[in-house]
Amino acid sequence: MSNSINIGILGLQGDIEENIICTKSALKKARLNGEINSVRYSEDIEKLDAMIIPGGESTVMSSLISAKAFDSIKRRISEGMPVLGICAGMILLSKSAYDRVVGDRKQNLLSALDITIERNAFGRQNDSFETYLSIPLIGKSKVKAIFIRAPIVREVGRGVEVVAKFEDKIVAVKQDNIIGTSFHPELSDDRLFLLFLKRAFKV
């Protein structure tokens, strides 16, 4: 791909800088020309070729995003814009989400991924952990996965591919132009970002 691509990291909350660093590394390895910027406004979202919604607190992110920006993201995804949703990002992309303690919080969701999410499925901050996962789409060597107040996917709809599991729990999925993960790949290495870019831009 000779033309420069524009990738946006939704810059409302969460570890934005780590996502930028990993995406830059993956762009270089994929031999793609592009720029990565933190975005939060509709006019910037309209210019994107791909988007990453980082981890953080999904209810806070829902409250911080403007209705105009929310609608822009939803429409751009429906038009085929590739999106990587990480932890809270995957929750925002889902069609349905509930908390295992407080139930359905009536959160505003993008409804782009045909999945049902259970928030905080492994517990709270003190229950964060690291493990290694087999992700065949990435390669034979296992991937370090860091789970922080992580959700799991309880139900998948038609057309959703399960990408990774941890102890029989679904922790990564793919549907069309969207990849969602429960864990934080930006805190380990760039391999999942590289997978995302290669699939998004067919390299």
JOWO-V709924 format. One line per field, one symbol per residue. phi: phi as a letter, one per 40 degrees, with the letter a starting at -180 (. if undefined). psi: psi as a letter, one per 40 degrees, with the letter a starting at -180 (. if undefined). burial: # if it has 9 or more other ideal C-beta (glycine too) atoms within 8 Angstrom, else .. A space follows every 10 residues. Layout:
phi=???
psi=???
burial=???
This chain:
phi=.cccbbbbbc bcahcccccc ccccccdccc fbcabbbcba bdccccccca abbccibccc cccccccccd ccccccccch ccbbbbfdcc cccccaaacc bbgccfccbc fcbcbbbbcf cbhcdcccab abbcbdccic ccbcbbbbfc cbccabccgc cccabbfgcc babbafcbbb bccbcccbac ccccddcccc bfb
psi=hdihihhhhh fdiagddddd ddddddddde fihiihihie idddddeidi ihhiibhddd ddddhidddd ddddddddee hihhhhbddd ddeidhiihe deahefihid fdhgihhhif deaadeeiii ahihgdddad iihhhhhhfi iihdiiaheh hhdiihfehh ehihhbehhh idigdeecae dddddddddd ef.
burial=....###### .#.###.### #######..# .#.#.##### ##.##..### ######.#.# ##..#...## ####.##... ########## #########. ....#.#.## .######### ##.....#.. ..#.#..... ..######## ###..#...# .#####..## #####.#### ######.#.# ########## #..
